[in-house]
């Protein structure tokens, strides 16, 4: 570093420290959060396989590519995320009081590092320092990120963002004369990012666009693109294989009810609304259950037209960076747009995690066009507005009931939101309120299998078994394994075991990876005296999954045979 570089570096460190400090202040309430029902139980529960990683678990995490076999890991190939979660739980589980809060501290620390890295990356690539850090600050405290920071299961998104930005730092270091080690580091970061969350595979595409738009041409550009992009492409193969097997993505156009283009425009319009604070953060939005509305489609189309106009304006200050930020915005939109692959979730705040940087940079640029006190006043007002909106959104994550209640309030027609809220209310002893939520949901969606099944389960617990059977039978018509298994359970409770065995068989055959379904089927076969069939089912289970649970199931069959033989004697 030369003497002339020292003041710049010092100013950057101070700017980064201030941005990180404000970000941590805004998201500090998440440090008091505990686990909520929305946190994936297979990932964070006390029975998660990641809490006690063995060699078998490590092989399962890194080598298993069958989506059904990875059911206990969420049917995703994200081994880096899994290892970080395992390390996190190992660190915090030693202290009971921090067992639930500790991972939130890790989440915030990773997010703070991401913020620091993002601002530094913009400056390294050549964006004006004041614009870079103001854009980063607006991005960092935007309420659209509350889900990513407050929801433990979005560890994958925060981790992937950090690693994608680390890849960018390695890329620019190499491009500015660094050694081969930076290429290796960039490739490793790209692979780790992809194995943290799938959309991160687009990071090298973004960086290649930035390289083309804001850096001088050179042989190193193509080396970086080939090495880092190639590594990310190879890393994406197992991620895509597992995602396709799990049905997370669907290549069929029919999977998007409104069509891909309409879904993409609607999603874009929705994110524009969220970006300008016209739609408060929520777990559920009307577009998810009702499709894109006229306003969302208009805003989506306006965003497309506006982007094209900005891209083709021939002159003007910062033309290269204008195009670079547009490239960032549109490339990160591709994996969440439903254009390349239809994702089973239409929109979610966490999907817009990296996408919204372009809009924040545009807002920062407009603020910096002001002069004197007006600039400071507008910047302060904008920071305060974003910070207050984020703090309000964080309050929803203090309890499962509050979280789901806000989701249902934001999208009253969403049956999944109704189901989740009803379940939490019932578990909290508010049974009448829970049934009321279920009934309101069924009024809108009379054949929704999960609402029917949850209502049946609640009625059964209240002793209203005949009413419960009516609902569980309707739910079972959907063919969902969980609904079939519930109907089998309720039939067995009324003594109709032969009928129950038939439904239990359908559930087990539909989802053979769920051990509970096969176990229930075997128990019902034993109860009706079909011991040979029960033994065949148990042996088949042991052949497919030669673990202790399968061995115990076969042992249960042998025990029942011996008991039956003793009774005959």
DABEL-V594344 format. One record per residue. N is the residue number from 1. PHI is phi in whole degrees, 0 to 359 (NA if undefined). PSI is psi in degrees with one decimal (999 if undefined). OMEGA is omega as a letter, one per 20 degrees, with the letter a starting at -180 (* if undefined). Layout:
N;PHI;PSI;OMEGA
N;PHI;PSI;OMEGA
//
This chain:
1;NA;131.2;r
2;277;169.1;r
3;297;-34.8;a
4;288;-23.6;r
5;282;-22.9;a
6;300;-46.8;r
7;298;-36.2;r
8;295;-46.0;a
9;296;-40.3;r
10;296;-41.9;r
11;297;-38.3;r
12;294;-41.4;r
13;298;-41.3;r
14;294;-43.1;r
15;298;-44.7;r
16;298;-39.9;r
17;296;-42.2;r
18;295;-44.0;a
19;297;-44.4;r
20;295;-40.7;a
21;298;-44.6;r
22;295;-40.0;r
23;298;-47.0;r
24;297;-38.1;r
25;298;-44.0;a
26;295;-38.4;a
27;260;8.1;r
28;302;-35.1;r
29;302;-21.6;r
30;293;-18.1;r
31;292;-19.1;r
32;268;-2.9;a
33;285;152.8;r
34;244;-177.2;r
35;293;146.7;r
36;239;168.4;a
37;298;-24.6;a
38;287;-20.8;r
39;295;132.7;a
40;298;118.6;a
41;294;-33.2;r
42;293;-17.9;a
43;263;-41.9;a
44;244;-5.8;a
45;290;167.8;r
46;292;-16.1;r
47;258;8.1;r
48;301;136.0;r
49;299;-19.2;a
50;284;-10.2;r
51;284;-19.9;r
52;223;68.1;a
53;294;121.9;r
54;247;179.2;r
55;298;-36.8;r
56;295;-41.2;r
57;294;-40.8;r
58;297;-42.2;r
59;298;-40.4;r
60;297;-44.0;a
61;295;-43.3;a
62;267;-27.4;a
63;246;-18.0;a
64;281;123.5;a
65;245;2.6;r
66;276;119.3;a
67;301;-40.7;a
68;292;-36.3;r
69;291;-23.2;r
70;269;18.1;a
71;306;-38.9;a
72;285;-5.1;r
73;245;15.3;r
74;87;14.9;r
75;51;39.9;r
76;229;146.1;r
77;264;90.3;a
78;225;65.3;a
79;295;-32.1;r
80;293;-44.3;r
81;303;-44.7;a
82;298;-41.7;a
83;292;-37.5;r
84;294;-40.8;r
85;296;-42.4;r
86;299;-43.0;r
87;295;-39.0;r
88;300;-46.7;a
89;292;-33.0;r
90;295;-36.8;a
91;290;-45.6;a
92;268;-20.5;a
93;291;-18.3;r
94;293;-24.3;a
95;247;111.5;a
96;301;-38.3;a
97;291;-21.4;a
98;254;5.4;a
99;301;-37.1;a
100;261;-35.3;a
101;281;-31.0;a
102;304;-47.4;r
103;301;-27.8;r
104;292;-34.4;r
105;294;-41.4;r
106;298;-42.6;a
107;300;-44.9;a
108;292;-37.6;r
109;296;-42.8;r
110;297;-38.9;r
111;293;-41.4;r
112;298;-41.3;r
113;296;-36.8;r
114;297;-43.7;r
115;298;-47.3;r
116;299;-43.7;a
117;293;-36.8;a
118;294;-47.3;r
119;300;-44.3;r
120;296;-35.6;r
121;294;-42.7;r
122;300;-42.5;a
123;293;-42.7;a
124;299;-36.5;r
125;282;-7.8;r
126;111;6.8;r
127;287;144.0;r
128;311;136.1;a
129;298;-43.0;a
130;294;-38.5;r
131;291;-41.0;a
132;300;-47.7;a
133;282;-31.9;r
134;291;-41.8;r
135;299;-41.9;r
136;296;-40.7;r
137;296;-46.4;r
138;298;-39.3;r
139;296;-44.1;a
140;294;-35.8;a
141;257;10.8;a
142;291;137.2;a
143;295;-14.4;r
144;295;-16.4;a
145;267;-0.8;a
146;300;-42.6;r
147;300;-41.8;a
148;295;-36.5;a
149;274;-39.3;a
150;277;-24.6;a
151;267;114.8;a
152;300;-34.6;a
153;289;-9.7;r
154;268;19.2;r
155;308;-35.0;a
156;298;-40.2;a
157;290;-43.2;r
158;294;-42.8;r
159;295;-42.9;r
160;296;-40.4;r
161;299;-44.2;r
162;299;-44.3;a
163;289;-34.8;r
164;296;-39.8;r
165;291;-37.5;r
166;298;-37.8;r
167;299;-41.2;r
168;298;-40.3;r
169;296;-41.2;r
170;295;-39.3;r
171;300;-50.2;a
172;289;-31.8;r
173;298;-44.3;r
174;294;-43.1;a
175;296;-25.9;a
176;264;19.6;r
177;111;2.9;r
178;291;166.1;a
179;281;-178.4;a
180;297;-22.8;r
181;302;-31.7;r
182;289;-32.7;r
183;294;-44.6;r
184;298;-43.5;r
185;297;-40.9;r
186;296;-41.9;r
187;295;-42.3;r
188;297;-41.6;r
189;294;-37.9;r
190;295;-42.5;r
191;296;-46.8;a
192;297;-37.3;r
193;295;-44.2;r
194;297;-36.1;r
195;275;7.8;r
196;257;-41.2;r
197;202;134.1;a
198;304;-45.2;a
199;301;-17.0;r
200;295;-12.1;r
201;297;-15.4;r
202;275;-3.8;a
203;303;-46.8;r
204;297;-28.6;r
205;293;-43.5;r
206;298;-45.7;a
207;292;-35.6;r
208;295;-39.6;r
209;296;-43.5;r
210;298;-43.0;r
211;303;-45.3;a
212;294;-34.5;a
213;270;-31.0;a
214;236;-4.5;a
215;245;153.2;r
216;292;150.0;r
217;294;156.2;r
218;174;162.8;a
219;298;-31.6;a
220;296;-28.6;r
221;303;-48.1;a
222;288;-30.8;r
223;294;-45.0;r
224;297;-43.8;a
225;298;-45.5;a
226;293;-46.2;a
227;287;-51.9;a
228;285;-43.1;r
229;296;-40.8;r
230;296;-40.9;r
231;297;-42.1;r
232;294;-38.5;r
233;296;-43.0;r
234;294;-39.6;r
235;294;-26.6;a
236;287;-20.0;a
237;300;-54.9;r
238;295;-30.5;r
239;297;-45.4;a
240;290;-40.0;r
241;302;-48.0;a
242;291;-40.7;a
243;297;-40.9;r
244;294;-40.4;r
245;295;-30.1;a
246;272;-7.8;a
247;77;16.9;r
248;292;-37.2;r
249;239;154.3;a
250;221;126.6;a
251;279;-9.1;a
252;282;135.0;r
253;298;-33.0;a
254;296;-18.5;a
255;292;-20.4;r
256;261;105.8;a
257;305;-35.9;a
258;269;0.9;a
259;91;153.1;a
260;295;-44.3;a
261;295;-44.5;r
262;296;-42.6;r
263;298;-40.7;a
264;294;-46.2;r
265;296;-42.1;r
266;297;-44.3;r
267;298;-42.5;r
268;298;-45.0;r
269;298;-39.0;r
270;299;-45.2;a
271;293;-32.9;r
272;297;-42.7;r
273;302;-46.0;r
274;296;-38.2;a
275;297;-38.3;a
276;266;15.6;r
277;66;22.0;r
278;278;-13.0;r
279;225;111.9;a
280;297;152.1;r
281;300;145.6;a
282;200;161.3;r
283;281;-19.3;a
284;224;143.0;r
285;225;152.3;a
286;303;-32.6;a
287;300;-26.0;a
288;292;-38.4;a
289;253;-21.1;a
290;246;-6.2;a
291;87;171.5;a
292;292;135.5;r
293;270;169.3;a
294;303;-42.9;a
295;297;-42.5;r
296;297;-40.5;r
297;294;-40.4;r
298;295;-45.4;r
299;296;-38.5;r
300;298;-45.5;r
301;296;-39.6;r
302;296;-37.7;r
303;295;-39.1;r
304;296;-49.3;a
305;296;-43.6;r
306;297;-39.2;r
307;295;-43.3;r
308;298;-41.1;r
309;297;-44.4;r
310;295;-34.1;a
311;289;-31.1;a
312;261;-5.5;r
313;303;120.1;a
314;289;-30.6;a
315;228;174.8;r
316;130;155.3;a
317;295;139.9;r
318;68;31.4;a
319;300;-42.4;a
320;297;-43.2;a
321;286;-29.3;r
322;300;-45.2;r
323;290;-35.6;r
324;297;-42.7;r
325;289;-32.3;r
326;295;-40.4;r
327;299;-45.4;r
328;305;-49.2;a
329;298;-47.0;a
330;282;-33.3;r
331;292;-41.5;r
332;288;-19.1;r
333;284;-28.6;a
334;307;-50.5;a
335;290;-13.8;r
336;250;7.3;a
337;270;-15.3;a
338;74;6.9;r
339;279;-42.7;r
340;279;-43.2;r
341;209;138.2;a
342;281;119.0;r
343;267;142.2;a
344;290;-14.4;r
345;255;125.5;a
346;290;-51.9;r
347;219;154.5;r
348;198;143.0;a
349;305;-38.4;a
350;295;-25.3;r
351;294;-29.9;a
352;270;15.0;a
353;307;-55.6;a
354;269;-27.2;a
355;305;-40.2;a
356;283;1.3;r
357;299;-39.6;a
358;300;-44.6;r
359;296;-38.9;r
360;293;-37.0;r
361;294;-38.3;r
362;297;-42.3;r
363;296;-41.3;r
364;297;-40.8;r
365;297;-40.9;r
366;296;-40.4;r
367;298;-41.1;a
368;286;-8.9;r
369;284;-17.8;r
370;283;167.4;a
371;230;152.2;r
372;59;-140.3;a
373;299;-30.9;a
374;298;-41.0;r
375;298;-47.9;a
376;296;-40.1;a
377;293;-44.8;a
378;292;-42.7;r
379;298;-44.1;r
380;297;-41.9;r
381;296;-39.9;a
382;293;-42.5;r
383;297;-43.2;r
384;297;-42.0;a
385;297;-44.2;r
386;293;-42.5;a
387;297;-44.5;r
388;295;-41.2;r
389;298;-39.0;r
390;292;-42.9;r
391;299;-40.6;r
392;296;-41.0;a
393;293;-34.2;r
394;295;-27.9;a
395;299;-27.9;a
396;294;-26.1;a
397;275;5.5;r
398;284;-19.0;r
399;206;152.7;a
400;295;-39.5;a
401;296;-45.4;r
402;297;-40.4;a
403;298;-47.3;a
404;285;-32.1;r
405;297;-41.3;r
406;294;-37.1;r
407;297;-43.1;r
408;289;-34.8;r
409;295;-37.4;r
410;287;-29.1;a
411;219;77.9;a
412;299;-21.6;a
413;269;5.0;a
414;275;112.0;a
415;293;-31.1;r
416;292;-40.3;r
417;298;-40.7;r
418;295;-43.4;r
419;299;-44.9;a
420;294;-44.7;a
421;296;-43.0;a
422;299;-41.8;r
423;298;-41.7;r
424;290;-39.7;r
425;297;-43.5;a
426;296;-42.3;r
427;295;-26.4;r
428;272;5.0;r
429;89;0.6;r
430;268;70.5;a
431;286;-40.4;r
432;297;-42.4;r
433;296;-38.3;r
434;296;-46.8;r
435;296;-33.6;r
436;296;-40.7;r
437;295;-42.8;r
438;300;-45.7;a
439;294;-36.5;r
440;294;-37.6;r
441;294;-40.9;r
442;291;-26.1;r
443;297;-32.8;r
444;273;-35.4;a
445;229;77.3;a
446;297;-20.3;a
447;246;18.1;a
448;290;119.6;a
449;296;-36.8;a
450;286;-37.8;r
451;296;-42.9;r
452;298;-45.4;a
453;294;-43.8;r
454;295;-40.8;r
455;298;-40.5;r
456;297;-42.5;a
457;297;-41.2;r
458;293;-43.3;r
459;297;-38.4;r
460;297;-42.1;r
461;294;-26.3;r
462;275;2.5;r
463;85;8.0;a
464;262;66.7;a
465;293;-39.1;a
466;296;-41.0;r
467;294;-37.8;r
468;297;-40.3;a
469;296;-37.1;r
470;299;-44.2;a
471;287;-39.9;a
472;293;-33.3;r
473;295;-41.6;r
474;295;-38.4;r
475;294;-37.9;a
476;294;-23.0;r
477;297;-21.0;r
478;291;-22.8;a
479;84;-0.5;r
480;295;136.9;a
481;300;-41.5;a
482;295;-37.0;r
483;290;-40.1;r
484;298;-43.8;a
485;294;-39.3;r
486;296;-44.9;a
487;298;-38.5;r
488;299;-42.4;a
489;297;-43.8;a
490;288;-35.7;r
491;298;-43.0;r
492;297;-36.2;a
493;295;-23.6;r
494;264;6.7;r
495;88;3.2;a
496;267;66.6;a
497;287;-34.5;r
498;296;-44.3;r
499;297;-40.8;a
500;298;-39.1;a
501;298;-36.1;a
502;294;-41.4;r
503;289;-37.1;r
504;297;-37.7;r
505;297;-43.7;a
506;298;-39.9;r
507;295;-44.0;a
508;292;-36.6;a
509;286;-30.5;r
510;287;-39.8;a
511;231;73.0;a
512;295;-19.0;a
513;284;-13.9;r
514;270;106.7;a
515;299;-35.4;a
516;299;-33.7;a
517;291;-44.0;r
518;294;-40.2;r
519;297;-41.7;r
520;296;-39.2;r
521;297;-45.7;r
522;298;-44.2;r
523;300;-40.5;r
524;290;-37.9;r
525;298;-41.0;r
526;295;-39.6;a
527;296;-31.5;r
528;261;10.1;r
529;83;13.2;r
530;268;67.0;a
531;288;-36.0;r
532;296;-42.7;r
533;294;-39.1;r
534;297;-41.0;r
535;295;-40.0;r
536;297;-41.8;r
537;296;-43.9;a
538;294;-39.5;r
539;293;-39.4;r
540;297;-39.9;r
541;297;-41.8;a
542;294;-35.6;r
543;292;-37.2;a
544;281;-34.9;a
545;223;81.7;a
546;284;63.7;r
547;246;178.2;a
548;297;-34.7;a
549;295;-40.8;r
550;293;-39.0;r
551;296;-39.5;r
552;295;-35.4;r
553;295;-44.2;r
554;295;-37.8;r
555;298;-35.0;r
556;299;-38.2;r
557;294;-44.7;r
558;297;-39.9;r
559;298;-41.6;r
560;294;-36.7;r
561;297;-44.3;a
562;296;-42.9;r
563;297;-38.6;r
564;294;-41.0;r
565;295;-40.2;r
566;297;-39.2;r
567;296;-36.6;a
568;291;-33.2;r
569;288;999;*
//
